[in-house]
Amino acid sequence: MVKGLYTAYTGMVNEQRRLDILSNNLANADTNGYKKEGATSKTFADELAIRIRDSSVRRMPQGLGEMSMGVHIGETYTDYDQGSFKVTDNQTDFGLAGNGFFAISYTDKAGNTSVKYTRDGAFIINTEGYLVTKDGDYVLDRNGAMNGDPNSRIRVNGNLKIVVDETGGIYQDGQLVGTIGTVDFEDYNYLAKFGENLYDMVEGGVRIASDAKVEQGVIEASNVNVVSEMVNMITISRAYQAGQKVINAIDETLDKAVNQVGKV
């Protein structure tokens, strides 16, 4: 009876965690370059139930069978599938068709600078002519992206038209003035989310050249399917309610066993 309570409880906790992740996906459905998350579930290791004081075989308690202890919360994973492109026709908006990331020189509130990675290519040109994100962080060139150098920035003439080819080359008046840095990774398990749409490479990660094509005048949207997430939300809510009903049913049974059957 207590095992049933525990099984229902672990199921409800797992569904609550799934709902939290799903809610975060829906909240970022309009965030440029956002990659949705998911959660895995697994069962606890089965426990062997044995007979107590079993004397049928000397010093060898006989098993009754395997018993599961309910749902074990698994890990959270990120779906890196490419999102759809939104056409903006803005000369400083870029999207990546393929696997890869833009490299950004990120400076925190304490003044510490490090390299972060993003699929959000909504850039602007600041007053000094540098290509930056909407938050003012510098976009790195090819050398900076591959070498992790936060000081390898891109500077252009803000008064001239920008034309960017699929390799990231930036042209003004027919002259190559810089190259937008793109980079990929051998194993995405070495990427950690940083904020809404930035990623940080953790220790052990290896940068490799990206084969993604740079497209100008577009922005990659999130890869969250709102309809699918809403259907999943309903499914999770129903599963959570089922766990509540199981607990209520067991509670009523225990109440009868203690207060009615126990009186006899």
Buried (B, 14 or more C-beta within 10 A) or exposed (E): EEEBBEBBBBBBBBBEBBBEBBEBBBEBBEBBBBBBBBBEBEEBEEEEEEEEEBEEEEEEBEEEEEEEBBBEBEEBBBEBEBBEBEEBEBBBBBBBBEBBBBBBBBBEEEEEEBBBBBBBBBBBBEEEEBBBBEEEBBBBBBEBBBBBBBEBBBBBEBEEEBEBBEEBBBBBEEEEBBBBBBBBBEEBEBBEBBEBBBBBBEEEBEBEEBEBBBBBBBBBBBBBBEEEBEEBBEEBEEBBEBBEEBBEEBEEEBEEEEEEEEEE
